[in-house]
Amino acid sequence: MKEIESNKKAWSLVSEDHYNHYKKSFEENSYLFNPIVLSELGDVSGKKILHLQCNTGADSIVLAKMGAQVTGVDLVPENIYFAEKLANDLGVANVDFFECDIMALMDNHIGKYDIIFTSDGCIGWLPDLKKWGKTIRYFLKDDGFFYVHDSHPFYYTFDEVKIRENIIEIKYPYFGKEPDVSNEIGGYASDYKEAENYFWMYTVSQLVNAIAGAGLFIEYFNEYDRCAQGMGGSILDKKGLSYFPHLEGKLPLVFSLKATVR
């Protein structure tokens, strides 16, 4: 699929920047694991976790430091290389990584997990949420749970520049069928680089139906007006989450969802 191959190439351009950014954060003890995710995940010690779309492994390493046995998977070979390097640099042994397109994961991996986890900027890079839902169910133990935290698709519809100026203008159709095309990649942990990439808008109903249709029971769907730094917002609150003061309490920036086997 040409879009996936373009995304793979685009993300490879920022892999080393991400590694350097997160290594510095860990060494300075300044890396902030999303406090919303931290509170909702609960105690993960002794759990076997599959981290989908792990990027260069920062959150996988945090989960491992919390006592879990973590397996991180990502589309981009450079991400896996730098994820392994970061874990080795930090002396974290209970985490491993491998390269695979999530859309092909069922054909290339074996195992069952207590927790399947994914977060912050992940879902829109997937072209088929129904297959994503089936993949989650395939690898989830019957007594385990799936957890996702990501940008709210409603927030994705607005012009990302104008919203900072309190101008609420639809730029991206909520019910868009074709992927949005961008010619640059990066921003939150890397300088922007020229690279064609594709992002698929999704709706709340598509998300919910993909999970429920795979045979999972949705325990909650939470919405928040603040997010991890770099995912939106303009200033930080006391917990290190970012928000728009002029939109506080008015617009969801992110959501979280937890699902279990019926």
The 8 nearest C-alpha neighbors of each residue, nearest first, counted from 0:
[[1, 3, 2, 4, 5, 126, 6, 7],
 [0, 2, 4, 3, 5, 6, 197, 7],
 [1, 3, 5, 4, 0, 197, 6, 196],
 [4, 2, 6, 5, 1, 0, 7, 197],
 [3, 5, 7, 1, 6, 2, 8, 0],
 [6, 4, 2, 8, 3, 7, 196, 9],
 [7, 5, 196, 9, 3, 8, 4, 10],
 [6, 8, 4, 5, 75, 10, 9, 3],
 [7, 9, 11, 5, 6, 10, 4, 12],
 [10, 8, 6, 194, 11, 7, 12, 5],
 [9, 11, 12, 7, 13, 8, 6, 14],
 [10, 12, 8, 14, 9, 13, 77, 75],
 [11, 13, 10, 9, 14, 8, 192, 15],
 [12, 14, 16, 11, 10, 15, 17, 189],
 [15, 13, 17, 11, 78, 16, 12, 77],
 [14, 16, 18, 17, 13, 19, 81, 12],
 [17, 15, 19, 13, 189, 18, 14, 20],
 [18, 16, 20, 14, 15, 19, 188, 21],
 [17, 19, 15, 21, 16, 20, 22, 81],
 [20, 18, 22, 16, 17, 21, 23, 15],
 [21, 19, 17, 23, 18, 22, 16, 188],
 [20, 22, 24, 23, 18, 19, 17, 25],
 [23, 21, 19, 25, 24, 20, 18, 26],
 [22, 24, 26, 21, 20, 25, 27, 19],
 [25, 23, 30, 21, 29, 27, 22, 26],
 [24, 26, 28, 22, 27, 23, 30, 21],
 [25, 27, 23, 28, 24, 22, 29, 89],
 [26, 28, 24, 29, 25, 23, 30, 22],
 [29, 27, 25, 26, 30, 24, 23, 31],
 [28, 30, 24, 27, 31, 25, 26, 23],
 [31, 29, 24, 25, 28, 32, 21, 27],
 [32, 30, 33, 29, 239, 34, 24, 28],
 [31, 33, 34, 30, 37, 58, 61, 36],
 [32, 34, 36, 35, 227, 31, 37, 240],
 [35, 33, 37, 36, 32, 38, 238, 31],
 [36, 34, 38, 37, 33, 39, 226, 40],
 [35, 37, 39, 33, 34, 38, 40, 148],
 [36, 38, 34, 35, 40, 39, 33, 41],
 [37, 39, 35, 36, 40, 41, 34, 33],
 [40, 38, 36, 41, 37, 35, 34, 255],
 [41, 39, 37, 38, 36, 42, 43, 146],
 [40, 42, 39, 38, 43, 37, 36, 44],
 [41, 43, 44, 40, 65, 46, 66, 45],
 [44, 42, 46, 67, 41, 45, 66, 65],
 [45, 43, 66, 67, 46, 42, 65, 68],
 [44, 46, 67, 66, 43, 47, 68, 42],
 [47, 45, 67, 43, 44, 113, 48, 68],
 [46, 48, 68, 113, 112, 67, 69, 114],
 [49, 47, 69, 114, 112, 115, 113, 68],
 [48, 50, 115, 70, 71, 69, 116, 51],
 [51, 49, 71, 116, 117, 53, 70, 115],
 [50, 52, 117, 72, 53, 116, 71, 49],
 [53, 51, 73, 54, 72, 121, 50, 117],
 [52, 54, 56, 71, 51, 73, 72, 50],
 [53, 55, 56, 78, 52, 73, 79, 82],
 [56, 54, 82, 78, 81, 57, 53, 18],
 [55, 57, 82, 59, 53, 54, 58, 60],
 [56, 58, 60, 59, 55, 61, 21, 82],
 [57, 59, 61, 60, 56, 62, 32, 53],
 [60, 58, 56, 62, 57, 61, 63, 71],
 [59, 61, 63, 57, 58, 62, 56, 64],
 [62, 60, 58, 64, 63, 59, 65, 57],
 [63, 61, 65, 59, 64, 60, 67, 58],
 [62, 64, 67, 60, 66, 65, 61, 69],
 [63, 65, 61, 66, 62, 60, 67, 91],
 [66, 64, 62, 63, 44, 67, 61, 43],
 [65, 67, 44, 63, 64, 45, 43, 62],
 [68, 66, 63, 44, 46, 45, 43, 69],
 [69, 67, 47, 93, 63, 94, 48, 46],
 [70, 68, 94, 48, 67, 63, 47, 49],
 [69, 71, 49, 95, 96, 94, 50, 48],
 [70, 72, 96, 50, 53, 49, 51, 95],
 [73, 71, 97, 51, 98, 96, 52, 53],
 [72, 74, 52, 98, 53, 75, 99, 54],
 [75, 73, 100, 99, 98, 7, 76, 52],
 [74, 76, 78, 7, 77, 73, 11, 98],
 [77, 75, 79, 78, 98, 80, 74, 11],
 [78, 76, 80, 79, 75, 11, 14, 81],
 [79, 77, 55, 75, 81, 76, 14, 80],
 [78, 80, 82, 76, 77, 81, 96, 83],
 [79, 81, 77, 83, 78, 82, 76, 84],
 [80, 82, 84, 78, 83, 79, 55, 85],
 [83, 81, 55, 56, 79, 85, 84, 80],
 [84, 82, 86, 81, 80, 85, 79, 87],
 [83, 85, 81, 87, 82, 86, 88, 80],
 [84, 86, 88, 82, 87, 83, 81, 89],
 [85, 87, 91, 83, 89, 88, 84, 90],
 [88, 86, 90, 84, 89, 85, 83, 91],
 [89, 87, 85, 86, 90, 84, 91, 22],
 [88, 90, 86, 87, 91, 85, 25, 22],
 [89, 91, 87, 88, 86, 92, 85, 93],
 [92, 90, 86, 89, 93, 87, 94, 60],
 [91, 93, 94, 90, 86, 87, 95, 63],
 [94, 92, 68, 63, 91, 69, 95, 67],
 [95, 93, 69, 92, 70, 68, 63, 60],
 [94, 96, 70, 71, 69, 93, 97, 83],
 [97, 95, 71, 70, 72, 79, 83, 94],
 [98, 96, 72, 79, 71, 99, 73, 95],
 [97, 99, 73, 74, 72, 76, 79, 75],
 [100, 98, 74, 73, 101, 104, 72, 97],
 [99, 101, 74, 102, 103, 104, 73, 98],
 [102, 100, 104, 103, 99, 74, 131, 51],
 [101, 103, 100, 104, 131, 130, 127, 125],
 [104, 102, 101, 100, 106, 105, 107, 99],
 [103, 105, 101, 107, 106, 102, 108, 100],
 [106, 104, 107, 103, 108, 134, 137, 109],
 [105, 107, 104, 103, 108, 109, 102, 99],
 [108, 106, 104, 105, 103, 109, 99, 100],
 [107, 109, 104, 105, 106, 110, 99, 103],
 [110, 108, 107, 111, 105, 138, 106, 104],
 [111, 109, 138, 112, 108, 139, 137, 140],
 [110, 112, 138, 139, 140, 113, 109, 137],
 [113, 111, 139, 47, 114, 140, 48, 138],
 [112, 114, 143, 47, 140, 46, 48, 139],
 [115, 113, 48, 144, 112, 143, 145, 116],
 [114, 116, 145, 49, 48, 50, 146, 144],
 [117, 115, 50, 146, 147, 145, 49, 114],
 [118, 116, 147, 51, 50, 146, 52, 148],
 [117, 119, 148, 149, 147, 121, 120, 116],
 [120, 118, 149, 121, 148, 150, 230, 117],
 [119, 121, 149, 150, 122, 118, 123, 230],
 [120, 122, 119, 123, 124, 118, 52, 149],
 [121, 123, 124, 125, 120, 149, 128, 201],
 [124, 122, 199, 198, 125, 121, 200, 201],
 [123, 125, 198, 122, 121, 199, 126, 197],
 [124, 126, 123, 122, 127, 128, 199, 121],
 [127, 125, 199, 128, 124, 123, 198, 178],
 [128, 126, 129, 130, 125, 131, 102, 132],
 [129, 127, 131, 130, 209, 132, 126, 125],
 [130, 128, 209, 132, 131, 127, 133, 213],
 [129, 131, 133, 132, 128, 127, 134, 102],
 [130, 132, 128, 134, 129, 133, 135, 127],
 [133, 131, 210, 209, 129, 135, 130, 134],
 [132, 134, 130, 213, 136, 135, 131, 137],
 [135, 133, 137, 131, 132, 136, 130, 105],
 [134, 136, 132, 133, 137, 138, 139, 131],
 [135, 137, 139, 133, 134, 138, 213, 132],
 [138, 136, 134, 135, 139, 133, 105, 111],
 [137, 139, 111, 136, 135, 112, 110, 134],
 [140, 138, 112, 136, 111, 137, 143, 135],
 [139, 141, 143, 142, 112, 111, 113, 138],
 [140, 142, 143, 260, 139, 259, 144, 113],
 [141, 143, 140, 260, 144, 113, 259, 139],
 [144, 142, 113, 140, 114, 141, 139, 259],
 [145, 143, 259, 114, 258, 113, 115, 146],
 [144, 146, 115, 258, 257, 114, 116, 259],
 [147, 145, 257, 116, 256, 115, 144, 258],
 [146, 148, 117, 256, 118, 255, 116, 149],
 [149, 147, 255, 118, 254, 119, 256, 117],
 [150, 148, 119, 118, 253, 120, 254, 151],
 [149, 151, 253, 252, 152, 254, 119, 120],
 [150, 152, 253, 252, 154, 153, 254, 149],
 [153, 151, 155, 154, 202, 201, 150, 156],
 [154, 152, 155, 151, 156, 173, 251, 202],
 [155, 153, 152, 151, 156, 252, 157, 251],
 [154, 156, 152, 153, 157, 151, 171, 150],
 [155, 157, 171, 154, 169, 153, 170, 173],
 [158, 156, 169, 170, 168, 155, 159, 154],
 [157, 159, 170, 161, 160, 168, 169, 162],
 [158, 160, 162, 161, 157, 163, 155, 170],
 [161, 159, 158, 162, 163, 164, 157, 166],
 [160, 162, 166, 164, 163, 158, 159, 165],
 [163, 161, 165, 166, 164, 167, 160, 159],
 [164, 162, 161, 165, 160, 233, 159, 166],
 [163, 165, 161, 162, 166, 160, 167, 245],
 [166, 164, 162, 163, 167, 161, 245, 246],
 [165, 167, 162, 161, 164, 168, 163, 158],
 [168, 166, 162, 165, 157, 169, 161, 158],
 [167, 169, 157, 158, 166, 170, 161, 162],
 [168, 170, 157, 156, 171, 158, 167, 172],
 [169, 171, 158, 157, 156, 168, 172, 159],
 [170, 172, 156, 169, 173, 157, 155, 175],
 [173, 171, 175, 174, 156, 170, 169, 200],
 [172, 174, 175, 156, 171, 202, 200, 153],
 [175, 173, 172, 176, 202, 201, 200, 171],
 [176, 174, 172, 173, 177, 200, 171, 178],
 [175, 177, 174, 178, 200, 199, 201, 172],
 [176, 178, 175, 179, 199, 200, 198, 180],
 [179, 177, 199, 198, 197, 180, 176, 200],
 [180, 178, 198, 197, 199, 177, 181, 200],
 [181, 179, 197, 196, 178, 198, 182, 195],
 [182, 180, 196, 183, 195, 197, 179, 194],
 [181, 183, 195, 194, 193, 196, 180, 184],
 [184, 182, 193, 194, 192, 181, 191, 195],
 [183, 185, 192, 191, 194, 9, 193, 186],
 [186, 184, 191, 189, 190, 187, 192, 13],
 [185, 187, 189, 191, 190, 188, 184, 229],
 [186, 188, 229, 189, 185, 230, 190, 228],
 [189, 187, 17, 186, 20, 16, 185, 190],
 [190, 188, 185, 186, 16, 187, 13, 17],
 [189, 191, 186, 185, 192, 188, 187, 13],
 [190, 192, 185, 184, 186, 183, 189, 193],
 [193, 191, 183, 184, 194, 190, 185, 12],
 [192, 194, 183, 182, 184, 191, 195, 9],
 [195, 193, 183, 182, 9, 184, 192, 196],
 [194, 196, 182, 181, 5, 183, 9, 180],
 [197, 195, 6, 181, 5, 180, 194, 9],
 [196, 198, 180, 179, 178, 2, 6, 181],
 [199, 197, 178, 179, 124, 123, 200, 180],
 [198, 200, 178, 123, 124, 126, 179, 201],
 [201, 199, 123, 175, 198, 178, 173, 202],
 [202, 200, 152, 199, 205, 123, 203, 206],
 [201, 203, 205, 204, 152, 206, 173, 174],
 [202, 204, 206, 205, 207, 201, 152, 151],
 [203, 205, 207, 202, 206, 208, 209, 201],
 [206, 204, 202, 208, 203, 207, 209, 201],
 [205, 207, 203, 209, 204, 208, 202, 210],
 [208, 206, 204, 210, 209, 205, 211, 203],
 [207, 209, 211, 205, 212, 210, 206, 204],
 [210, 208, 129, 132, 212, 206, 207, 211],
 [209, 211, 132, 207, 213, 208, 212, 215],
 [212, 210, 215, 208, 214, 213, 209, 207],
 [211, 213, 209, 214, 208, 210, 215, 132],
 [212, 214, 133, 210, 211, 132, 215, 136],
 [215, 213, 211, 212, 261, 260, 216, 210],
 [214, 216, 260, 211, 259, 261, 213, 210],
 [217, 215, 259, 258, 261, 260, 211, 218],
 [218, 216, 258, 219, 257, 215, 259, 211],
 [217, 219, 258, 257, 216, 259, 220, 256],
 [220, 218, 217, 257, 256, 221, 258, 255],
 [219, 221, 256, 255, 222, 254, 257, 218],
 [222, 220, 255, 254, 219, 256, 223, 253],
 [223, 221, 254, 253, 251, 255, 220, 224],
 [224, 222, 251, 253, 225, 252, 254, 221],
 [223, 225, 251, 252, 250, 248, 247, 242],
 [226, 224, 242, 241, 223, 252, 240, 253],
 [225, 227, 241, 240, 253, 230, 228, 252],
 [226, 228, 240, 230, 241, 33, 229, 225],
 [227, 229, 241, 230, 240, 226, 231, 239],
 [228, 230, 187, 231, 227, 186, 241, 232],
 [229, 231, 228, 227, 226, 232, 150, 119],
 [232, 230, 229, 226, 241, 233, 228, 242],
 [233, 231, 242, 243, 241, 234, 225, 230],
 [232, 234, 243, 242, 241, 231, 235, 163],
 [235, 233, 241, 242, 232, 243, 236, 244],
 [236, 234, 241, 240, 239, 242, 237, 233],
 [235, 237, 239, 240, 238, 241, 234, 242],
 [236, 238, 239, 235, 240, 241, 234, 34],
 [237, 239, 236, 240, 34, 235, 241, 33],
 [240, 238, 235, 236, 237, 241, 228, 227],
 [239, 241, 227, 235, 226, 236, 238, 225],
 [240, 242, 235, 232, 226, 228, 225, 234],
 [243, 241, 232, 225, 233, 234, 244, 235],
 [242, 244, 232, 246, 233, 245, 247, 234],
 [245, 243, 247, 246, 242, 234, 233, 232],
 [244, 246, 243, 247, 165, 249, 163, 242],
 [247, 245, 249, 243, 244, 250, 248, 165],
 [248, 246, 244, 249, 245, 243, 224, 242],
 [247, 249, 224, 250, 246, 251, 223, 245],
 [248, 250, 246, 247, 251, 224, 245, 252],
 [249, 251, 224, 246, 248, 252, 247, 154],
 [252, 250, 224, 223, 253, 222, 151, 154],
 [251, 253, 224, 151, 154, 225, 150, 223],
 [254, 252, 150, 151, 223, 149, 251, 222],
 [255, 253, 222, 221, 151, 148, 149, 223],
 [254, 256, 148, 221, 147, 220, 222, 149],
 [255, 257, 220, 147, 219, 146, 221, 148],
 [256, 258, 146, 218, 219, 145, 217, 147],
 [259, 257, 217, 145, 216, 218, 144, 215],
 [260, 258, 144, 216, 215, 261, 145, 143],
 [261, 259, 215, 141, 216, 214, 142, 258],
 [260, 216, 215, 259, 214, 141, 258, 217]]
